[in-house]
């Protein structure tokens, strides 16, 4: 699946959502980004301390 196919599939899935459901998706996406950022930060400082 190419990047554009993936984006198109996501767009199609989001088109039928209500405004409240889109807000939920936004909140979950932001939370997921925050968690990934914290994990990456932890890994970075963990590797930095080993040097």
PQR file with spaces between the fields and no chain letter, atoms N, CA, C, O and H, PARSE charges and radii, in Angstrom:
ATOM       1  N    UNK     1       0.849   -1.175    0.000 -0.4000 1.5000
ATOM       2  CA   UNK     1       0.000    0.000    0.000 -0.0000 2.0000
ATOM       3  C    UNK     1       0.901    1.247    0.000  0.5500 1.7000
ATOM       4  O    UNK     1       1.789    1.389    0.840 -0.5500 1.4000
ATOM       5  N    UNK     2       0.656    2.115   -0.933 -0.4000 1.5000
ATOM       6  CA   UNK     2       1.468    3.324   -1.018 -0.0000 2.0000
ATOM       7  C    UNK     2       0.984    4.356   -0.005  0.5500 1.7000
ATOM       8  O    UNK     2      -0.096    4.221    0.571 -0.5500 1.4000
ATOM       9  H    UNK     2      -0.066    1.999   -1.615  0.4000 1.0000
ATOM      10  N    UNK     3       1.782    5.364    0.200 -0.4000 1.5000
ATOM      11  CA   UNK     3       1.431    6.432    1.141 -0.0000 2.0000
ATOM      12  C    UNK     3       0.107    7.091    0.745  0.5500 1.7000
ATOM      13  O    UNK     3      -0.743    7.348    1.598 -0.5500 1.4000
ATOM      14  H    UNK     3       2.659    5.473   -0.267  0.4000 1.0000
ATOM      15  N    UNK     4      -0.062    7.360   -0.542 -0.4000 1.5000
ATOM      16  CA   UNK     4      -1.298    8.002   -1.011 -0.0000 2.0000
ATOM      17  C    UNK     4      -2.512    7.105   -0.815  0.5500 1.7000
ATOM      18  O    UNK     4      -3.592    7.596   -0.485 -0.5500 1.4000
ATOM      19  H    UNK     4       0.628    7.151   -1.235  0.4000 1.0000
ATOM      20  N    UNK     5      -2.356    5.799   -1.013 -0.4000 1.5000
ATOM      21  CA   UNK     5      -3.453    4.858   -0.773 -0.0000 2.0000
ATOM      22  C    UNK     5      -3.844    4.862    0.697  0.5500 1.7000
ATOM      23  O    UNK     5      -5.024    4.845    1.047 -0.5500 1.4000
ATOM      24  H    UNK     5      -1.479    5.400   -1.281  0.4000 1.0000
ATOM      25  N    UNK     6      -2.835    4.884    1.538 -0.4000 1.5000
ATOM      26  CA   UNK     6      -3.063    4.902    2.980 -0.0000 2.0000
ATOM      27  C    UNK     6      -3.818    6.171    3.390  0.5500 1.7000
ATOM      28  O    UNK     6      -4.770    6.106    4.168 -0.5500 1.4000
ATOM      29  H    UNK     6      -1.876    4.898    1.254  0.4000 1.0000
ATOM      30  N    UNK     7      -3.396    7.307    2.873 -0.4000 1.5000
ATOM      31  CA   UNK     7      -4.050    8.591    3.183 -0.0000 2.0000
ATOM      32  C    UNK     7      -5.490    8.585    2.675  0.5500 1.7000
ATOM      33  O    UNK     7      -6.392    9.054    3.369 -0.5500 1.4000
ATOM      34  H    UNK     7      -2.622    7.360    2.242  0.4000 1.0000
ATOM      35  N    UNK     8      -5.711    8.062    1.480 -0.4000 1.5000
ATOM      36  CA   UNK     8      -7.059    7.994    0.906 -0.0000 2.0000
ATOM      37  C    UNK     8      -7.971    7.118    1.766  0.5500 1.7000
ATOM      38  O    UNK     8      -9.129    7.465    1.994 -0.5500 1.4000
ATOM      39  H    UNK     8      -4.978    7.681    0.916  0.4000 1.0000
ATOM      40  N    UNK     9      -7.454    5.990    2.240 -0.4000 1.5000
ATOM      41  CA   UNK     9      -8.251    5.089    3.070 -0.0000 2.0000
ATOM      42  C    UNK     9      -8.625    5.769    4.390  0.5500 1.7000
ATOM      43  O    UNK     9      -9.763    5.649    4.846 -0.5500 1.4000
ATOM      44  H    UNK     9      -6.513    5.708    2.055  0.4000 1.0000
ATOM      45  N    UNK    10      -7.692    6.469    4.995 -0.4000 1.5000
ATOM      46  CA   UNK    10      -7.982    7.195    6.233 -0.0000 2.0000
ATOM      47  C    UNK    10      -9.025    8.272    5.985  0.5500 1.7000
ATOM      48  O    UNK    10      -9.953    8.433    6.777 -0.5500 1.4000
ATOM      49  H    UNK    10      -6.768    6.566    4.625  0.4000 1.0000
ATOM      50  N    UNK    11      -8.881    9.009    4.891 -0.4000 1.5000
ATOM      51  CA   UNK    11      -9.832   10.066    4.546 -0.0000 2.0000
ATOM      52  C    UNK    11     -11.237    9.501    4.388  0.5500 1.7000
ATOM      53  O    UNK    11     -12.203   10.075    4.890 -0.5500 1.4000
ATOM      54  H    UNK    11      -8.127    8.878    4.247  0.4000 1.0000
ATOM      55  N    UNK    12     -11.345    8.391    3.699 -0.4000 1.5000
ATOM      56  CA   UNK    12     -12.653    7.759    3.510 -0.0000 2.0000
ATOM      57  C    UNK    12     -13.258    7.335    4.847  0.5500 1.7000
ATOM      58  O    UNK    12     -14.465    7.463    5.052 -0.5500 1.4000
ATOM      59  H    UNK    12     -10.560    7.925    3.291  0.4000 1.0000
ATOM      60  N    UNK    13     -12.432    6.835    5.747 -0.4000 1.5000
ATOM      61  CA   UNK    13     -12.934    6.401    7.057 -0.0000 2.0000
ATOM      62  C    UNK    13     -13.367    7.584    7.917  0.5500 1.7000
ATOM      63  O    UNK    13     -14.280    7.454    8.733 -0.5500 1.4000
ATOM      64  H    UNK    13     -11.452    6.730    5.581  0.4000 1.0000
ATOM      65  N    UNK    14     -12.721    8.736    7.743 -0.4000 1.5000
ATOM      66  CA   UNK    14     -13.046    9.903    8.562 -0.0000 2.0000
ATOM      67  C    UNK    14     -14.247   10.684    8.035  0.5500 1.7000
ATOM      68  O    UNK    14     -14.874   11.427    8.789 -0.5500 1.4000
ATOM      69  H    UNK    14     -11.980    8.841    7.081  0.4000 1.0000
ATOM      70  N    UNK    15     -14.574   10.529    6.761 -0.4000 1.5000
ATOM      71  CA   UNK    15     -15.641   11.328    6.146 -0.0000 2.0000
ATOM      72  C    UNK    15     -17.005   11.129    6.791  0.5500 1.7000
ATOM      73  O    UNK    15     -17.809   12.061    6.817 -0.5500 1.4000
ATOM      74  H    UNK    15     -14.064    9.925    6.148  0.4000 1.0000
ATOM      75  N    UNK    16     -17.282    9.961    7.303 -0.4000 1.5000
ATOM      76  CA   UNK    16     -18.610    9.686    7.861 -0.0000 2.0000
ATOM      77  C    UNK    16     -18.728   10.022    9.350  0.5500 1.7000
ATOM      78  O    UNK    16     -19.800    9.861    9.931 -0.5500 1.4000
ATOM      79  H    UNK    16     -16.629    9.204    7.283  0.4000 1.0000
ATOM      80  N    UNK    17     -17.657   10.479    9.963 -0.4000 1.5000
ATOM      81  CA   UNK    17     -17.692   10.767   11.392 -0.0000 2.0000
ATOM      82  C    UNK    17     -18.392   12.098   11.694  0.5500 1.7000
ATOM      83  O    UNK    17     -18.356   13.033   10.895 -0.5500 1.4000
ATOM      84  H    UNK    17     -16.786   10.610    9.490  0.4000 1.0000
ATOM      85  N    UNK    18     -19.021   12.153   12.856 -0.4000 1.5000
ATOM      86  CA   UNK    18     -19.646   13.397   13.302 -0.0000 2.0000
ATOM      87  C    UNK    18     -18.575   14.321   13.876  0.5500 1.7000
ATOM      88  O    UNK    18     -17.424   13.924   14.059 -0.5500 1.4000
ATOM      89  H    UNK    18     -19.050   11.393   13.505  0.4000 1.0000
ATOM      90  N    UNK    19     -18.970   15.543   14.152 -0.4000 1.5000
ATOM      91  CA   UNK    19     -18.036   16.518   14.703 -0.0000 2.0000
ATOM      92  C    UNK    19     -17.468   16.048   16.054  0.5500 1.7000
ATOM      93  O    UNK    19     -16.275   16.205   16.317 -0.5500 1.4000
ATOM      94  H    UNK    19     -19.905   15.866   14.004  0.4000 1.0000
ATOM      95  N    UNK    20     -18.321   15.478   16.896 -0.4000 1.5000
ATOM      96  CA   UNK    20     -17.872   14.981   18.207 -0.0000 2.0000
ATOM      97  C    UNK    20     -16.907   13.808   18.055  0.5500 1.7000
ATOM      98  O    UNK    20     -15.925   13.702   18.789 -0.5500 1.4000
ATOM      99  H    UNK    20     -19.290   15.351   16.683  0.4000 1.0000
ATOM     100  N    UNK    21     -17.194   12.939   17.107 -0.4000 1.5000
ATOM     101  CA   UNK    21     -16.298   11.803   16.877 -0.0000 2.0000
ATOM     102  C    UNK    21     -14.943   12.273   16.353  0.5500 1.7000
ATOM     103  O    UNK    21     -13.908   11.711   16.710 -0.5500 1.4000
ATOM     104  H    UNK    21     -17.992   13.026   16.511  0.4000 1.0000
ATOM     105  N    UNK    22     -14.950   13.304   15.507 -0.4000 1.5000
ATOM     106  CA   UNK    22     -13.685   13.853   15.009 -0.0000 2.0000
ATOM     107  C    UNK    22     -12.873   14.471   16.145  0.5500 1.7000
ATOM     108  O    UNK    22     -11.646   14.377   16.156 -0.5500 1.4000
ATOM     109  H    UNK    22     -15.791   13.760   15.217  0.4000 1.0000
ATOM     110  N    UNK    23     -13.553   15.100   17.096 -0.4000 1.5000
ATOM     111  CA   UNK    23     -12.852   15.645   18.267 -0.0000 2.0000
ATOM     112  C    UNK    23     -12.190   14.523   19.065  0.5500 1.7000
ATOM     113  O    UNK    23     -11.069   14.675   19.551 -0.5500 1.4000
ATOM     114  H    UNK    23     -14.550   15.177   17.087  0.4000 1.0000
ATOM     115  N    UNK    24     -12.893   13.394   19.195 -0.4000 1.5000
ATOM     116  CA   UNK    24     -12.330   12.238   19.899 -0.0000 2.0000
ATOM     117  C    UNK    24     -11.097   11.711   19.171  0.5500 1.7000
ATOM     118  O    UNK    24     -10.094   11.375   19.800 -0.5500 1.4000
ATOM     119  H    UNK    24     -13.803   13.271   18.800  0.4000 1.0000
ATOM     120  N    UNK    25     -11.177   11.641   17.841 -0.4000 1.5000
ATOM     121  CA   UNK    25     -10.038   11.174   17.040 -0.0000 2.0000
ATOM     122  C    UNK    25      -8.853   12.112   17.241  0.5500 1.7000
ATOM     123  O    UNK    25      -7.714   11.667   17.382 -0.5500 1.4000
ATOM     124  H    UNK    25     -11.992   11.914   17.330  0.4000 1.0000
ATOM     125  N    UNK    26      -9.132   13.417   17.252 -0.4000 1.5000
ATOM     126  CA   UNK    26      -8.070   14.401   17.458 -0.0000 2.0000
ATOM     127  C    UNK    26      -7.426   14.228   18.828  0.5500 1.7000
ATOM     128  O    UNK    26      -6.201   14.252   18.947 -0.5500 1.4000
ATOM     129  H    UNK    26     -10.057   13.778   17.138  0.4000 1.0000
ATOM     130  N    UNK    27      -8.234   14.056   19.848 -0.4000 1.5000
ATOM     131  CA   UNK    27      -7.701   13.880   21.204 -0.0000 2.0000
ATOM     132  C    UNK    27      -6.853   12.622   21.291  0.5500 1.7000
ATOM     133  O    UNK    27      -5.777   12.644   21.888 -0.5500 1.4000
ATOM     134  H    UNK    27      -9.229   14.037   19.751  0.4000 1.0000
ATOM     135  N    UNK    28      -7.318   11.527   20.707 -0.4000 1.5000
ATOM     136  CA   UNK    28      -6.559   10.278   20.744 -0.0000 2.0000
ATOM     137  C    UNK    28      -5.263   10.382   19.953  0.5500 1.7000
ATOM     138  O    UNK    28      -4.234    9.846   20.366 -0.5500 1.4000
ATOM     139  H    UNK    28      -8.192   11.509   20.222  0.4000 1.0000
ATOM     140  N    UNK    29      -5.312   11.073   18.811 -0.4000 1.5000
ATOM     141  CA   UNK    29      -4.104   11.249   17.997 -0.0000 2.0000
ATOM     142  C    UNK    29      -3.070   12.069   18.754  0.5500 1.7000
ATOM     143  O    UNK    29      -1.884   11.738   18.755 -0.5500 1.4000
ATOM     144  H    UNK    29      -6.147   11.508   18.475  0.4000 1.0000
ATOM     145  N    UNK    30      -3.523   13.137   19.397 -0.4000 1.5000
ATOM     146  CA   UNK    30      -2.607   13.968   20.180 -0.0000 2.0000
ATOM     147  C    UNK    30      -2.031   13.195   21.357  0.5500 1.7000
ATOM     148  O    UNK    30      -0.850   13.340   21.673 -0.5500 1.4000
ATOM     149  H    UNK    30      -4.486   13.405   19.396  0.4000 1.0000
ATOM     150  N    UNK    31      -2.839   12.387   22.002 -0.4000 1.5000
ATOM     151  CA   UNK    31      -2.363   11.576   23.121 -0.0000 2.0000
ATOM     152  C    UNK    31      -1.323   10.571   22.640  0.5500 1.7000
ATOM     153  O    UNK    31      -0.300   10.366   23.294 -0.5500 1.4000
ATOM     154  H    UNK    31      -3.798   12.269   21.746  0.4000 1.0000
ATOM     155  N    UNK    32      -1.589    9.941   21.492 -0.4000 1.5000
ATOM     156  CA   UNK    32      -0.646    8.971   20.937 -0.0000 2.0000
ATOM     157  C    UNK    32       0.683    9.645   20.593  0.5500 1.7000
ATOM     158  O    UNK    32       1.751    9.087   20.842 -0.5500 1.4000
ATOM     159  H    UNK    32      -2.420   10.107   20.961  0.4000 1.0000
ATOM     160  N    UNK    33       0.610   10.840   20.024 -0.4000 1.5000
ATOM     161  CA   UNK    33       1.828   11.580   19.705 -0.0000 2.0000
ATOM     162  C    UNK    33       2.602   11.899   20.986  0.5500 1.7000
ATOM     163  O    UNK    33       3.826   11.770   21.027 -0.5500 1.4000
ATOM     164  H    UNK    33      -0.258   11.294   19.822  0.4000 1.0000
ATOM     165  N    UNK    34       1.892   12.310   22.016 -0.4000 1.5000
ATOM     166  CA   UNK    34       2.534   12.629   23.290 -0.0000 2.0000
ATOM     167  C    UNK    34       3.246   11.429   23.889  0.5500 1.7000
ATOM     168  O    UNK    34       4.357   11.553   24.404 -0.5500 1.4000
ATOM     169  H    UNK    34       0.898   12.415   21.983  0.4000 1.0000
ATOM     170  N    UNK    35       2.610   10.273   23.822 -0.4000 1.5000
ATOM     171  CA   UNK    35       3.218    9.050   24.356 -0.0000 2.0000
ATOM     172  C    UNK    35       4.457    8.680   23.546  0.5500 1.7000
ATOM     173  O    UNK    35       5.496    8.339   24.111 -0.5500 1.4000
ATOM     174  H    UNK    35       1.708   10.172   23.403  0.4000 1.0000
ATOM     175  N    UNK    36       4.343    8.749   22.214 -0.4000 1.5000
ATOM     176  CA   UNK    36       5.498    8.418   21.371 -0.0000 2.0000
ATOM     177  C    UNK    36       6.654    9.378   21.632  0.5500 1.7000
ATOM     178  O    UNK    36       7.815    8.969   21.636 -0.5500 1.4000
ATOM     179  H    UNK    36       3.499    9.027   21.755  0.4000 1.0000
ATOM     180  N    UNK    37       6.339   10.650   21.850 -0.4000 1.5000
ATOM     181  CA   UNK    37       7.374   11.639   22.133 -0.0000 2.0000
ATOM     182  C    UNK    37       8.082   11.313   23.443  0.5500 1.7000
ATOM     183  O    UNK    37       9.310   11.365   23.518 -0.5500 1.4000
ATOM     184  H    UNK    37       5.396   10.982   21.847  0.4000 1.0000
ATOM     185  N    UNK    38       7.318   10.979   24.463 -0.4000 1.5000
ATOM     186  CA   UNK    38       7.901   10.650   25.766 -0.0000 2.0000
ATOM     187  C    UNK    38       8.777    9.401   25.684  0.5500 1.7000
ATOM     188  O    UNK    38       9.847    9.352   26.290 -0.5500 1.4000
ATOM     189  H    UNK    38       6.321   10.936   24.402  0.4000 1.0000
ATOM     190  N    UNK    39       8.328    8.395   24.939 -0.4000 1.5000
ATOM     191  CA   UNK    39       9.118    7.165   24.782 -0.0000 2.0000
ATOM     192  C    UNK    39      10.421    7.483   24.054  0.5500 1.7000
ATOM     193  O    UNK    39      11.489    7.020   24.455 -0.5500 1.4000
ATOM     194  H    UNK    39       7.459    8.435   24.447  0.4000 1.0000
ATOM     195  N    UNK    40      10.333    8.272   22.986 -0.4000 1.5000
ATOM     196  CA   UNK    40      11.535    8.631   22.231 -0.0000 2.0000
ATOM     197  C    UNK    40      12.493    9.439   23.103  0.5500 1.7000
ATOM     198  O    UNK    40      13.707    9.241   23.053 -0.5500 1.4000
ATOM     199  H    UNK    40       9.465    8.648   22.660  0.4000 1.0000
ATOM     200  N    UNK    41      11.945   10.338   23.891 -0.4000 1.5000
ATOM     201  CA   UNK    41      12.768   11.157   24.783 -0.0000 2.0000
ATOM     202  C    UNK    41      13.478   10.273   25.816  0.5500 1.7000
ATOM     203  O    UNK    41      14.662   10.461   26.095 -0.5500 1.4000
ATOM     204  H    UNK    41      10.959   10.499   23.931  0.4000 1.0000
ATOM     205  N    UNK    42      12.754    9.323   26.370 -0.4000 1.5000
ATOM     206  CA   UNK    42      13.328    8.402   27.358 -0.0000 2.0000
ATOM     207  C    UNK    42      14.449    7.569   26.737  0.5500 1.7000
ATOM     208  O    UNK    42      15.507    7.382   27.339 -0.5500 1.4000
ATOM     209  H    UNK    42      11.792    9.170   26.144  0.4000 1.0000
ATOM     210  N    UNK    43      14.199    7.071   25.518 -0.4000 1.5000
ATOM     211  CA   UNK    43      15.226    6.290   24.826 -0.0000 2.0000
ATOM     212  C    UNK    43      16.451    7.133   24.516  0.5500 1.7000
ATOM     213  O    UNK    43      17.581    6.664   24.652 -0.5500 1.4000
ATOM     214  H    UNK    43      13.340    7.224   25.029  0.4000 1.0000
ATOM     215  N    UNK    44      16.234    8.369   24.103 -0.4000 1.5000
ATOM     216  CA   UNK    44      17.345    9.266   23.781 -0.0000 2.0000
ATOM     217  C    UNK    44      18.210    9.497   25.012  0.5500 1.7000
ATOM     218  O    UNK    44      19.434    9.378   24.942 -0.5500 1.4000
ATOM     219  H    UNK    44      15.315    8.749   23.993  0.4000 1.0000
ATOM     220  N    UNK    45      17.587    9.823   26.132 -0.4000 1.5000
ATOM     221  CA   UNK    45      18.376   10.110   27.333 -0.0000 2.0000
ATOM     222  C    UNK    45      18.993    8.844   27.898  0.5500 1.7000
ATOM     223  O    UNK    45      20.049    8.901   28.528 -0.5500 1.4000
ATOM     224  H    UNK    45      16.594    9.919   26.188  0.4000 1.0000
ATOM     225  N    UNK    46      18.353    7.701   27.684 -0.4000 1.5000
ATOM     226  CA   UNK    46      18.927    6.425   28.110 -0.0000 2.0000
ATOM     227  C    UNK    46      20.206    6.103   27.332  0.5500 1.7000
ATOM     228  O    UNK    46      21.194    5.650   27.909 -0.5500 1.4000
ATOM     229  H    UNK    46      17.495    7.655   27.173  0.4000 1.0000
ATOM     230  N    UNK    47      20.176    6.340   26.032 -0.4000 1.5000
ATOM     231  CA   UNK    47      21.354    6.105   25.203 -0.0000 2.0000
ATOM     232  C    UNK    47      22.427    7.146   25.486  0.5500 1.7000
ATOM     233  O    UNK    47      23.619    6.840   25.456 -0.5500 1.4000
ATOM     234  H    UNK    47      19.373    6.708   25.564  0.4000 1.0000
ATOM     235  N    UNK    48      22.009    8.357   25.756 -0.4000 1.5000
ATOM     236  CA   UNK    48      22.951    9.447   26.026 -0.0000 2.0000
ATOM     237  C    UNK    48      23.752    9.156   27.305  0.5500 1.7000
ATOM     238  O    UNK    48      24.936    9.483   27.385 -0.5500 1.4000
ATOM     239  H    UNK    48      21.040    8.605   25.779  0.4000 1.0000
ATOM     240  N    UNK    49      23.102    8.543   28.303 -0.4000 1.5000
ATOM     241  CA   UNK    49      23.789    8.266   29.560 -0.0000 2.0000
ATOM     242  C    UNK    49      24.790    7.110   29.424  0.5500 1.7000
ATOM     243  O    UNK    49      25.701    6.976   30.241 -0.5500 1.4000
ATOM     244  H    UNK    49      22.140    8.277   28.238  0.4000 1.0000
ATOM     245  N    UNK    50      24.618    6.274   28.382 -0.4000 1.5000
ATOM     246  CA   UNK    50      25.519    5.147   28.194 -0.0000 2.0000
ATOM     247  C    UNK    50      26.834    5.588   27.536  0.5500 1.7000
ATOM     248  O    UNK    50      27.838    4.879   27.592 -0.5500 1.4000
ATOM     249  H    UNK    50      23.878    6.383   27.718  0.4000 1.0000
ATOM     250  N    UNK    51      26.807    6.754   26.921 -0.4000 1.5000
ATOM     251  CA   UNK    51      28.003    7.229   26.199 -0.0000 2.0000
ATOM     252  C    UNK    51      29.006    7.812   27.149  0.5500 1.7000
ATOM     253  O    UNK    51      30.071    8.260   26.724 -0.5500 1.4000
ATOM     254  H    UNK    51      25.991    7.331   26.876  0.4000 1.0000
